[in-house]
Amino acid sequence: MKLQVAIDRVDIPRAEAIIRQVAGAADIVEIGTSLTKEYGLRALAGLTGGPGPALLADIKTCDEGAYEFDLGYACGFVYLTVMGSSSLGTLEACAASAAAHGGVMMIDLLECDEARIERIAGFPDAVYCLHTSVDSGATAAPVGQVRAFRERFPRIRRIAVAGGITRGQLAGLREAGVEIAIMGSAITKADDIAAAARDCKAAMG
């Protein structure tokens, strides 16, 4: 299972500092929606250079899929996000861009009901993210959520989970077949960010 560390609501120098601190443990570093909105993808492209974890830009594309995904990959990001509520045309455009650039499309399932998920389940290379929003509070039982999701949507193989994930839930998420566990403030607001990231990675087993 991969550890994704989400960085939000900081400036670029602080983001750079956090990336350096988690680089030894994180598989993916997420440049959160707040940063992409405040600074823009081109300004954040400087974060993508050099060795280190793969970077994800949480751009939450809703439309203009080809334009936004082509731009994100051109700026050096490996993972980009698109909302599951987007049109099938947008999802198809994002998938085509990901394939052309050798990148990964992550579909954010925020507020998507079962009928919608079934309709958009046909992207085998995409990562589908079960996401509880900050405004809605943490997911009470993410392991059970993943197991129920796998049973309901067996053709979706690549799953990420986000929203209040704790260290104690990581082993269970790995056993449930999660590909990416996304953690934010549990790591980025720790007194020792590097140690927290290492501890969470170790907890994955």
C-alpha positions in Angstrom: 0.0 0.0 0.0 1.2 3.5 -0.8 1.3 6.4 1.6 0.1 9.7 0.1 0.7 12.8 2.2 -1.6 15.7 1.5 -0.3 19.3 1.9 -2.9 22.0 2.1 -3.3 25.6 3.2 0.3 26.6 3.3 2.6 28.7 1.1 5.1 27.3 -1.4 8.2 27.5 0.9 6.3 25.6 3.6 5.1 23.0 1.0 8.7 22.6 -0.1 9.8 22.1 3.5 7.2 19.4 4.1 8.0 17.6 1.0 11.7 17.4 2.1 10.6 16.0 5.5 8.3 13.3 4.2 10.4 12.3 1.2 11.9 9.3 2.9 8.5 7.7 3.7 5.8 9.0 1.4 5.2 7.3 -1.9 3.1 10.2 -3.2 2.9 13.8 -2.1 -0.4 15.6 -2.8 -0.3 19.3 -3.6 -3.7 20.1 -2.3 -6.6 21.9 -3.9 -6.0 25.0 -1.8 -2.4 25.4 -3.1 -3.4 24.8 -6.7 -6.1 27.4 -6.4 -4.0 30.0 -4.7 -0.8 29.6 -6.8 -1.7 27.7 -10.0 -0.1 24.7 -11.6 2.6 26.6 -13.4 3.8 28.2 -10.2 3.8 24.9 -8.5 5.8 23.1 -11.3 9.0 23.9 -9.4 8.0 21.4 -6.8 8.0 18.5 -9.3 11.7 18.5 -10.2 14.3 16.2 -8.9 14.2 12.8 -7.1 11.6 12.1 -4.5 8.0 10.9 -4.2 5.6 11.2 -7.1 3.5 14.4 -6.9 -0.2 14.6 -7.2 -2.0 17.8 -8.0 -5.5 17.7 -6.5 -7.0 19.9 -9.2 -10.5 18.3 -8.9 -11.2 18.8 -12.6 -15.0 19.1 -13.4 -14.7 20.2 -17.1 -12.1 21.1 -19.6 -10.5 17.7 -18.9 -8.0 17.5 -21.7 -6.8 21.1 -21.1 -6.4 20.7 -17.3 -4.8 17.3 -17.4 -2.5 18.1 -20.3 -1.3 21.1 -18.3 -0.9 19.2 -15.1 1.2 16.5 -16.7 3.2 19.1 -18.6 4.0 20.7 -15.2 5.5 17.5 -14.0 2.7 16.0 -11.9 2.3 12.2 -12.0 -1.2 12.0 -10.5 -4.1 14.3 -11.2 -7.7 14.3 -9.8 -11.0 14.5 -11.6 -14.4 14.6 -9.9 -16.5 11.5 -10.3 -19.5 13.8 -10.8 -18.0 15.1 -14.0 -19.5 14.2 -17.4 -18.4 10.9 -19.0 -16.9 13.1 -21.7 -14.7 14.8 -19.2 -13.7 11.6 -17.6 -12.8 10.1 -21.0 -10.8 13.1 -21.9 -8.8 12.9 -18.6 -8.2 9.2 -19.1 -6.9 9.8 -22.6 -4.6 12.5 -21.3 -3.3 10.2 -18.6 -2.6 7.5 -21.1 -0.9 9.8 -23.5 1.4 11.3 -20.8 2.1 8.1 -18.8 0.3 9.6 -15.8 -2.4 8.4 -13.5 -6.0 9.6 -13.2 -7.5 9.6 -9.7 -11.3 9.8 -9.7 -12.6 11.6 -6.6 -15.9 9.9 -5.5 -16.9 12.7 -3.2 -20.8 12.7 -3.0 -21.1 10.1 -5.7 -24.0 7.7 -5.0 -23.9 4.0 -6.0 -25.7 4.6 -9.3 -23.2 7.2 -10.3 -20.2 5.0 -9.3 -21.6 2.1 -11.4 -21.9 4.4 -14.4 -18.3 5.6 -14.2 -16.7 2.3 -13.1 -15.2 1.5 -16.5 -11.8 3.1 -16.2 -9.5 0.2 -15.3 -6.3 2.3 -15.1 -7.8 4.9 -12.8 -7.6 5.0 -9.1 -11.0 5.6 -7.4 -10.8 7.6 -4.3 -13.3 7.1 -1.5 -13.3 10.5 0.0 -15.0 12.0 3.1 -14.9 15.8 2.9 -13.3 18.0 5.6 -16.6 19.7 6.0 -18.4 16.4 6.6 -16.0 15.1 9.2 -13.8 11.9 9.3 -14.9 8.5 8.0 -16.0 6.5 11.1 -15.0 3.1 9.7 -13.0 3.3 6.5 -12.0 -0.4 6.5 -15.6 -1.4 6.5 -16.3 1.2 3.9 -13.7 -0.3 1.6 -14.8 -3.8 2.1 -18.4 -2.9 1.2 -17.2 -0.9 -1.8 -15.2 -3.9 -3.1 -18.2 -6.1 -2.7 -20.5 -3.7 -4.5 -18.1 -2.7 -7.3 -15.8 -5.7 -7.9 -14.5 -4.4 -11.2 -12.9 -1.4 -9.6 -9.5 -2.7 -8.6 -7.5 0.4 -7.7 -8.8 2.2 -4.6 -7.6 5.1 -2.5 -9.1 6.3 0.8 -9.0 9.9 2.1 -10.7 11.7 5.0 -9.4 11.6 8.6 -7.4 8.4 8.2 -5.5 7.5 11.3 -2.3 5.4 11.9 -4.4 2.7 13.6 -6.5 2.2 10.5 -3.6 1.6 8.1 -3.0 -2.1 8.6 -6.7 -2.8 8.1 -6.8 -0.7 5.0 -3.9 -2.6 3.5 -5.6 -5.9 4.3 -8.7 -4.7 2.6 -6.7 -4.1 -0.6 -6.4 -0.3 -0.6 -3.8 0.9 -3.1 -3.3 4.4 -1.6 -4.0 5.7 1.9 -4.1 9.5 2.0 -3.2 11.3 5.2 -3.0 15.0 5.8 -2.8 16.8 9.1 -2.0 13.6 11.1 1.4 13.9 9.5 1.8 17.5 8.3 0.7 19.0 11.7 2.8 16.6 13.8 5.6 18.1 15.9 8.0 15.9 14.0 6.7 15.5 10.5 9.4 13.2 9.2 9.0 10.8 12.2 5.2 10.8 11.8 5.5 9.9 8.1 7.9 7.1 8.9 5.7 5.8 11.6 2.7 5.7 9.4 4.6 4.0 6.6 5.8 1.4 9.0 2.3 0.8 10.3 1.2 -0.2 6.8 3.3 -3.4 7.3 
